[in-house]
Amino acid sequence: MTAAAVAASLGFVGASWKTLDTGCELDWHFVGPATVKIGLNNYVYTLTKHCSSVTASAAIPTRAPPVPVSPPITSDTTHGPAE
């Protein structure tokens, strides 16, 4: 099997595609408008966007409400060298 045939069987169609070179072990290969391929440890992982109706505001996660924090523990003892 040729390299082009193997690439085509993995979804790499055409002569070129966009790649995000991260500078580390993972590079993101955009093989379609909703499909990204990532190679890691002799495996090819496919990430596919399934919802095409997501708006920009819906894609941004909302902040969780703040978690109550108990007051700091105070002590009468001093810390540090004795004078």
N, C-alpha and C positions, 0 to 999 in steps of 0.2 A: 504494500500500500504506500503510495507517495505521501509526502508531507502535505501537499495541497488537499489530498483526499482525506487525510486524518483531520486537518483543520476544518474542512467542510463538514465532516461528520460531527464535529463539536459545535458547529454553528457559526464558524468564521467564514462568511460568504463574501465573495468579491476579492478585490486586490488589496484593499486597505480598510482600516477601521480606526476609530479613535481609541487611544490608550492614555490613561492617567498613570504616569511614572511617579510613584511615591518615593522612590529612593530607598525603599526597604524591600523586604521579601515579597510583598504583595503589589502587583500592578493590576489596575482595573481596565479591562478591555470591553469597550462599548460596542457590541456587535449588532445592536438594533436600538430603536428608540426607547424600548422598555426592557432591554436585556443587557446584563453585565456578566462577563466571565472572569473568574479569578482562578489562577493556578496555584496550588499549594501542596507540597509533599506528594507529587505525582498524581494528584487529583485535580479535576477541573470542576469548580463550583459555579453554578448558574444562579444569578439573582434576577428575578423577574418582577416587574411592577405589575400588580394585578388590578389596581383601582385607577382608572383613568380620570375619574371625576374629583380627584383631590385638589382642593384649592390651596393657595399659598397660606391662607390664614388657618386652614384646617390642618396643615402639615406641621405647624409650629406647636410644640407641646406647651401646655399651660403650666405655670408654676404651681407646685403643691402649696397648700397653706403652711405658714411657719409652724414648726414644732415648738411647743412651750419648753423653755429651758428653766431648770430649777436655779434658784439664786446661788451665787458662789458660796462655798463653805468658808467661813472666817474662823480664825483662831487667834487666841491671845499670845501664842508663842511667836517669837521673832525667828526668822530664818537668816542665817548668815553668821559671820564671825562675831564673837563676843568683843565688846570694846573694853 
